[in-house]
C-alpha cells in the first residue's frame, strides 16, 4: 500500500496545516508486553501531538484511549504462530480493501504485507539460518522466513528498535540496508524510585523480570543467586513474569529465599537492590531501562540491546561466557554501593518526535523547496 503523498502539508509556507493520518498495526494493543507497550505509549503520544491515530489489532487489552480509533479484527488462535500471523494479515488485507486508507501512513509492528513503514522489535527469524541444515527443513521455518522477507521487502522504511537489531538486519538482509534507519529505542515511564539504602551484608533483594524466562536467562540467574547466598544467606530473589508453576522446578533444592510473583502490568523495581538480566537473546530489554529509571543498578548480558545505556555508574554488562564467579562479583559490587544510580531518562514524547522525523524524510512535501524550518503542533524543527 505505497502512497506517493502520505503527509499533507501546506506548500505555500513552512507551517504544517493538517494533522497526519497514521494507522498503526499491532495484534495485541495495550501495555501487555515489551513490543505492545512500545506501540501503546507511542500512539498515546502521537495522539497528544495532534495526529489522527487509528490502531488495527486483534483485540485491545486495555481501556481504549480517548481520541484514538481502535479497530478490533477479532482474536485468532495463536498456534502455530506462522499460520496465526498469516491469518491476521489476510484479515487486515480484507479490512483495508473494505476501508481504503489513501491518505494514511500504515505503520506496522507485525509480519504483515500492507504497510509503508515497519518497526522491527525482535531479532530477525533469519538467525535460524546459522543452525544445522536439518533444522531448516520444516514448513514453519519456510513460512516464517517468507513472511519476514516480505515484510522488509514491502516496507519503504525499516526502523529497528535497537542498534543490535539494526546490526542483525544488515547482516541477514543486506539487500534492504538502504531502507534501514537509525534505531528508535523505547522510552520509559518514570515510576517509583528506589530509595538510597545500605544493603545488609547478609541479605539484599535481587530482581528478575521476564515472562519468556528461558530466553531471558532465569536458570542462569538462579544459579548466580544460589552462589551469592553462600555468603549472603538472607539474600532474596524476586521473579516477576513467569507462571510460578512453570519455574518452580528451578528451586527444588531451595528452602526459602525466593518469591514467584507471576505476571503483572508493571514490576515494582523500587523493591530491588539489583536487577539481574543474564538474557541469552534480548533485542532491547525494556526491563533494563525501566529498572535504571527507578534508580536500580543492573547486571546484564552483553546481548541485550539496552546495554548501550548501561554505564559504569549504573551497573555492569558481562559476557554470557563469563565464569559464574565474575557475575557473582559484579552483583556483590552493586549490593555494596553507597551512591545512587543516575536516573535513566527517555520520554515517549521524544520517541514520537523521532518518528515524526522519519515520516518527514519519507515525503518531499515535508520539506517544501527552500524551507529549512517549520513548526508542527508547537514543536519547531530545523532541517
C-alpha positions as CSV (number, residue, x, y, z in Angstrom):
1,X,0.0,0.0,0.0
2,X,2.5,2.6,-1.1
3,X,1.4,6.2,-1.4
4,X,3.2,9.0,-3.2
5,X,1.9,11.7,-0.9
6,X,1.4,10.3,2.6
7,X,1.7,13.5,4.5
8,X,-0.3,16.6,3.6
9,X,1.3,19.9,4.4
10,X,0.9,23.5,3.2
11,X,3.1,24.1,0.1
12,X,2.9,27.8,0.4
13,X,4.6,28.1,3.8
14,X,6.8,26.2,6.2
15,X,4.0,25.6,8.7
16,X,2.1,22.3,8.7
17,X,-1.7,22.9,8.3
18,X,-3.1,19.4,8.6
19,X,-2.7,16.6,11.0
20,X,-1.1,13.3,9.9
21,X,-3.3,10.3,9.3
22,X,-1.5,7.4,11.0
23,X,-2.6,3.8,11.0
24,X,-0.7,1.5,13.4
25,X,-1.0,-2.3,13.1
26,X,-0.3,-4.4,16.2
27,X,-2.0,-7.7,17.1
28,X,-2.4,-7.0,20.8
29,X,-3.0,-3.4,21.6
30,X,-2.2,-2.4,25.2
31,X,0.6,-2.5,27.7
32,X,0.8,-6.3,27.9
33,X,4.4,-6.9,26.7
34,X,7.5,-5.1,25.6
35,X,6.6,-4.6,22.0
36,X,3.0,-3.9,22.8
37,X,3.9,-1.3,25.4
38,X,6.1,0.4,22.8
39,X,3.1,0.7,20.4
40,X,0.8,1.7,23.3
41,X,3.0,4.5,24.6
42,X,3.9,5.7,21.0
43,X,0.3,6.0,19.8
44,X,-0.7,7.8,23.0
45,X,2.0,10.4,22.4
46,X,1.2,10.8,18.7
47,X,-2.4,11.5,19.6
48,X,-1.3,14.1,22.1
49,X,0.8,15.7,19.4
50,X,-2.4,16.2,17.5
51,X,-2.2,13.5,14.8
52,X,-5.2,11.3,13.7
53,X,-4.3,7.8,15.1
54,X,-6.0,4.6,14.2
55,X,-4.9,1.2,15.6
56,X,-5.8,-2.0,13.9
57,X,-5.5,-5.0,16.2
58,X,-6.9,-8.4,17.1
59,X,-8.1,-7.1,20.4
60,X,-7.5,-4.1,22.7
61,X,-6.3,-5.3,26.1
62,X,-6.9,-2.1,27.9
63,X,-9.4,0.7,28.0
64,X,-9.5,2.3,24.6
65,X,-7.6,5.6,24.7
66,X,-9.7,8.7,24.2
67,X,-9.0,10.2,20.8
68,X,-7.6,7.1,19.2
69,X,-9.7,5.0,16.8
70,X,-9.3,1.3,17.7
71,X,-10.5,-1.4,15.2
72,X,-10.6,-4.9,16.5
73,X,-10.5,-7.7,13.9
74,X,-11.1,-10.5,16.4
75,X,-8.7,-12.9,18.1
76,X,-7.0,-15.7,16.3
77,X,-5.7,-19.0,17.6
78,X,-2.1,-18.3,18.5
79,X,-0.6,-21.6,17.3
80,X,1.0,-22.4,15.0
81,X,2.5,-18.9,15.1
82,X,3.2,-18.6,11.4
83,X,-0.4,-19.6,10.5
84,X,-1.8,-17.2,13.1
85,X,0.3,-14.3,11.6
86,X,-0.8,-15.2,8.1
87,X,-4.4,-15.3,9.1
88,X,-4.1,-11.9,10.7
89,X,-2.5,-10.5,7.6
90,X,-5.4,-11.7,5.5
91,X,-7.9,-10.2,7.8
92,X,-6.1,-6.9,7.6
93,X,-6.0,-7.0,3.8
94,X,-9.8,-7.6,3.7
95,X,-10.3,-4.7,6.1
96,X,-8.1,-2.3,4.1
97,X,-10.0,-3.3,0.9
98,X,-13.3,-2.5,2.6
99,X,-11.9,0.6,4.2
100,X,-9.4,2.3,1.9
101,X,-6.8,4.5,3.5
102,X,-5.4,6.6,0.7
103,X,-4.3,9.4,3.0
104,X,-2.9,7.3,5.8
105,X,0.6,6.1,6.5
106,X,0.4,2.5,7.5
107,X,2.9,1.7,10.2
108,X,3.3,-2.0,11.0
109,X,4.7,-3.7,14.1
110,X,3.8,-7.2,12.8
111,X,4.7,-9.5,10.0
112,X,2.2,-8.1,7.5
113,X,2.3,-7.3,3.8
114,X,0.5,-4.0,3.5
115,X,2.5,-1.2,5.1
116,X,4.7,1.8,4.4
117,X,6.9,1.7,7.5
118,X,7.7,-1.2,9.8
119,X,9.3,-1.1,13.2
120,X,11.4,-4.2,13.9
121,X,11.1,-5.2,17.6
122,X,12.9,-8.5,17.7
123,X,15.9,-10.4,16.4
124,X,15.3,-11.5,12.8
125,X,14.0,-15.0,12.4
126,X,16.7,-15.4,9.8
127,X,19.2,-16.1,12.6
128,X,17.8,-19.7,12.2
129,X,20.0,-19.9,9.0
130,X,23.0,-20.3,11.3
131,X,21.7,-23.6,12.6
132,X,22.4,-27.0,11.0
133,X,20.7,-27.6,7.7
134,X,18.4,-30.3,9.0
135,X,16.8,-27.9,11.4
136,X,15.7,-25.7,8.5
137,X,13.6,-28.4,6.8
138,X,10.1,-27.5,8.0
139,X,7.0,-25.6,6.9
140,X,7.3,-23.4,10.0
141,X,10.8,-22.2,9.1
142,X,9.9,-21.7,5.4
143,X,6.8,-19.6,6.3
144,X,8.5,-17.5,8.9
145,X,11.3,-16.7,6.6
146,X,8.8,-15.9,3.8
147,X,6.8,-13.5,5.9
148,X,9.8,-11.8,7.4
149,X,11.4,-11.1,3.9
150,X,8.0,-10.0,2.6
151,X,7.6,-7.5,5.5
152,X,11.0,-6.0,4.8
153,X,10.6,-6.0,1.0
154,X,7.2,-4.2,1.1
155,X,8.2,-1.5,3.5
156,X,9.5,1.8,2.3
157,X,11.3,2.4,5.6
158,X,12.5,-0.1,8.3
159,X,13.1,1.2,11.8
160,X,15.0,-1.2,14.2
161,X,14.3,-0.5,17.9
162,X,17.9,-1.1,18.9
163,X,21.4,-1.0,17.5
164,X,21.7,-4.8,17.9
165,X,18.6,-5.4,15.7
166,X,20.0,-3.0,13.1
167,X,23.3,-4.9,13.0
168,X,21.4,-8.2,12.6
169,X,19.2,-6.9,9.8
170,X,22.2,-5.6,8.0
171,X,23.9,-9.0,8.3
172,X,21.0,-11.2,7.2
173,X,19.3,-8.8,4.8
174,X,22.0,-6.7,3.1
175,X,19.6,-6.1,0.1
176,X,17.4,-3.9,2.4
177,X,20.2,-1.9,4.1
178,X,19.2,1.2,2.1
179,X,15.8,1.1,3.9
180,X,17.2,0.9,7.4
181,X,17.1,4.0,9.6
182,X,18.9,4.8,12.8
183,X,17.2,2.8,15.7
184,X,14.4,4.4,17.6
185,X,14.8,2.9,21.1
186,X,11.9,2.6,23.5
187,X,11.1,5.3,26.0
188,X,10.5,4.8,29.7
189,X,7.8,5.9,32.1
190,X,9.2,7.1,35.4
191,X,7.5,5.3,38.4
192,X,8.6,4.7,42.0
193,X,12.3,5.2,42.6
194,X,14.5,3.1,44.8
195,X,15.4,4.9,48.0
196,X,19.1,5.1,48.7
197,X,19.7,2.5,51.3
198,X,22.5,0.3,52.7
199,X,22.0,-3.4,51.8
200,X,22.6,-5.7,54.8
201,X,25.9,-7.7,54.3
202,X,24.0,-11.0,54.7
203,X,21.0,-10.0,52.6
204,X,19.6,-7.9,49.8
205,X,17.0,-8.3,47.0
206,X,17.8,-9.4,43.5
207,X,15.1,-8.9,40.9
208,X,14.4,-10.8,37.7
209,X,11.7,-9.6,35.3
210,X,10.7,-11.5,32.2
211,X,7.8,-13.6,31.0
212,X,9.9,-15.5,28.5
213,X,12.0,-16.8,31.3
214,X,14.2,-19.3,29.3
215,X,15.3,-16.7,26.7
216,X,15.8,-14.1,29.4
217,X,18.1,-16.3,31.4
218,X,16.2,-17.3,34.6
219,X,18.1,-20.6,35.0
220,X,21.4,-18.7,34.9
221,X,20.1,-16.1,37.3
222,X,19.0,-18.8,39.8
223,X,22.5,-20.4,39.6
224,X,24.1,-17.0,40.2
225,X,21.9,-16.1,43.2
226,X,22.5,-19.6,44.7
227,X,26.2,-18.9,44.8
228,X,25.6,-15.5,46.3
229,X,23.5,-17.0,49.1
230,X,26.5,-19.0,50.3
231,X,27.8,-15.7,51.8
232,X,24.5,-13.8,51.9
233,X,22.1,-16.4,53.5
234,X,19.3,-13.8,53.7
235,X,19.5,-12.7,50.1
236,X,16.2,-12.9,48.2
237,X,15.4,-13.5,44.6
238,X,12.1,-12.0,43.3
239,X,10.9,-13.3,40.0
240,X,8.3,-11.3,38.1
241,X,6.8,-12.6,34.9
242,X,6.8,-16.4,34.5
243,X,3.9,-18.6,35.6
244,X,5.1,-19.9,39.0
245,X,4.1,-23.4,38.1
246,X,6.5,-23.3,35.1
247,X,9.6,-22.3,37.0
248,X,9.0,-23.9,40.4
249,X,11.3,-26.8,39.5
250,X,14.3,-24.4,39.4
251,X,14.0,-24.1,43.2
252,X,13.7,-27.8,44.0
253,X,16.6,-27.6,46.4
254,X,15.8,-24.2,47.9
255,X,14.1,-24.0,51.3
256,X,13.4,-20.2,51.1
257,X,14.9,-17.1,49.7
258,X,12.8,-16.7,46.6
259,X,9.4,-15.2,45.6
260,X,7.5,-16.1,42.4
261,X,5.1,-13.2,41.7
262,X,3.9,-14.2,38.2
263,X,2.8,-11.7,35.6
264,X,1.9,-8.1,36.4
265,X,1.4,-5.0,34.3
266,X,4.5,-3.4,36.0
267,X,7.2,-4.7,38.2
268,X,7.9,-2.9,41.5
269,X,11.6,-2.1,40.6
270,X,11.9,0.1,43.7
271,X,12.0,-3.0,45.9
272,X,15.0,-4.4,44.1
273,X,18.6,-3.8,45.1
274,X,19.9,-5.1,41.8
275,X,18.2,-6.2,38.6
276,X,19.8,-9.3,37.2
277,X,19.1,-10.0,33.5
278,X,21.5,-12.6,32.0
279,X,19.5,-13.0,28.8
280,X,20.6,-15.4,26.1
281,X,18.9,-13.2,23.4
282,X,17.4,-9.8,24.1
283,X,16.9,-7.4,21.1
284,X,16.4,-4.5,23.6
285,X,15.1,-5.3,27.1
286,X,12.8,-2.6,28.4
287,X,13.1,-4.0,31.9
288,X,16.7,-2.8,31.9
289,X,15.8,0.9,31.1
290,X,12.8,0.7,33.5
291,X,15.0,-0.5,36.3
292,X,17.5,2.3,35.7
293,X,14.7,4.8,35.6
294,X,13.8,3.6,39.1
295,X,17.5,4.1,40.1
296,X,18.1,0.4,40.4
297,X,21.6,-0.9,39.4
298,X,21.6,-3.6,36.7
299,X,23.9,-6.5,35.9
300,X,23.1,-7.8,32.4
301,X,24.4,-9.8,29.5
302,X,26.1,-8.2,26.6
303,X,23.5,-9.4,24.1
304,X,20.9,-7.0,25.5
305,X,20.2,-4.1,23.1
306,X,19.7,-1.8,26.1
307,X,23.3,-2.4,27.2
308,X,24.1,0.8,25.2
309,X,22.5,2.7,28.1
310,X,24.4,1.0,30.9
311,X,27.4,3.0,32.2
312,X,29.9,2.2,34.9
313,X,27.8,4.2,37.4
314,X,24.5,2.4,36.5
315,X,25.6,-1.3,36.5
316,X,27.7,-3.9,34.7
317,X,27.5,-5.6,31.3
318,X,29.0,-9.1,31.1
319,X,29.5,-11.8,28.6
320,X,27.4,-14.9,29.0
321,X,30.6,-16.9,28.7
322,X,32.0,-15.2,31.8
323,X,32.5,-17.5,34.7
324,X,29.8,-17.5,37.3
325,X,32.2,-16.0,39.9
326,X,32.5,-12.9,37.7
327,X,28.7,-12.5,37.7
328,X,28.7,-13.0,41.5
329,X,31.4,-10.4,42.0
330,X,29.6,-7.9,39.8
331,X,26.4,-8.2,41.8
332,X,28.3,-8.1,45.0
333,X,29.8,-4.8,43.9
334,X,26.4,-3.4,43.2
335,X,25.0,-4.6,46.5
336,X,27.8,-2.8,48.4
337,X,27.4,0.5,46.6
338,X,26.6,3.5,48.7
339,X,25.7,6.0,46.0
340,X,22.6,6.4,43.9
341,X,22.3,5.1,40.4
342,X,21.8,8.1,38.0
343,X,18.2,8.1,36.8
344,X,17.8,6.9,33.2
345,X,15.5,9.2,31.3
346,X,14.0,8.9,27.8
347,X,10.5,10.1,27.3
348,X,7.9,8.5,25.0
349,X,7.3,12.1,23.7
350,X,10.9,12.0,22.4
351,X,10.2,8.7,20.7
352,X,7.1,10.1,19.0
353,X,9.1,13.1,17.8
354,X,11.8,10.9,16.4
355,X,9.2,9.1,14.3
356,X,7.9,12.4,13.0
357,X,11.4,12.9,11.7
358,X,11.3,9.5,9.9
359,X,7.9,10.4,8.3
360,X,9.2,13.8,7.3
361,X,12.0,12.1,5.3
362,X,9.6,9.8,3.5
363,X,7.8,12.5,1.7
364,X,9.2,15.5,-0.2
365,X,6.2,17.6,0.8
366,X,7.6,17.6,4.4
367,X,10.3,19.9,3.1
368,X,8.9,22.4,0.6
369,X,11.7,23.8,-1.6
370,X,13.7,26.5,0.3
371,X,12.2,25.6,3.7
372,X,14.8,25.0,6.4
373,X,12.5,25.4,9.4
374,X,8.9,24.5,10.2
375,X,6.6,24.0,13.2
376,X,4.4,21.0,13.9
377,X,1.9,21.2,16.8
378,X,4.0,23.8,18.6
379,X,7.3,21.9,18.1
380,X,10.0,23.6,16.0
381,X,12.2,21.7,13.6
382,X,15.3,22.6,11.7
383,X,16.1,20.6,8.6
